[in-house]
Amino acid sequence: MARLRGLGFDERSSAVLADHFLDADARGKRGHGISRLDWLEQLDGLDPSARPQRVAVNEGFERWEAGGALGYLVLDAVVESQLASPPVGARVVVAAAAFPTGVLGHWVRRLAVGGLAAALTATSPRRLAHPEGGPPLAGTNPLAIGVPSSDGRPLVADVSMGRVTYGAVLSGHASAEELVPFGGEHAHKAFALAVGLQAFVDALAGEDGGAVLVVAAPRADPVPALRVLAGGVHLPGDS
């Protein structure tokens, strides 16, 4: 908190960032944890006072503009907004120029704990090339899904399309050479999904990328039965 306040973030923003970093470390996402403070302290153009704005809103759609705010703070504002005013059915939320967005599972978990089902994707600078070579065409473009559960243990699936994350490279937990589509000889599948998500977000958010969230009020409670079927097998999002 002291380091974040030293960068100029107010108490609320510092708490949001600290919570995200600590949660990432606790869940083994070390490239998105406290090590990100070093990156923030070296980031050019950081504006701790910037705030995202919701520029379009109706029952089924919202659009947010980052306005120079860090993607973490954009998604925090989006999540708080959805929890405060949940959709009657479903809603698409576009967050333009939101970067970096961190561990997407963190955001859908908050929505799922609040009783909402959510799917969230976000783009990053283009870092993944075709498995056969060529220029980088897509970001690592994670996809996270959160589903609430009546037992209080939501299912949270969060997968990056890269074999490693860029955060792992920044923190020294992986090499730049490992930043390729995951899947080995089947890496074309992750590459295809990364490119598809890149084009999808770019089409909705614009050329600066961002994040797209689909959030909905659930009509069923599938997770407890899935846990029974799993017979104690670790499910995505379990501690």
Sequence and secondary structure as in RCSB ss.txt:
>XXXX:A:sequence
MARLRGLGFDERSSAVLADHFLDADARGKRGHGISRLDWLEQLDGLDPSARPQRVAVNEGFERWEAGGALGYLVL
DAVVESQLASPPVGARVVVAAAAFPTGVLGHWVRRLAVGGLAAALTATSPRRLAHPEGGPPLAGTNPLAIGVPSS
DGRPLVADVSMGRVTYGAVLSGHASAEELVPFGGEHAHKAFALAVGLQAFVDALAGEDGGAVLVVAAPRADPVPA
LRVLAGGVHLPGDS
>XXXX:A:secstr
 HHHHHTT  HHHHHHHHHHHHHHHHTT GGGSTTHHHHHHT TT  TT   EEEEEETTEEEEE TT  HHHHH
HHHHHHHHHS  SSEEEEEEET      HHHHHHHHHHTT EEEEEE  S  B  TT  S  B    EEEEE  T
TS  EEEEE SBSS HHHHHTTSS GGG SBSSGGGHHHHHHHHHHHHHHHHHHH TT EEEEEEE  S   HHH
HHHHHTT   TT  
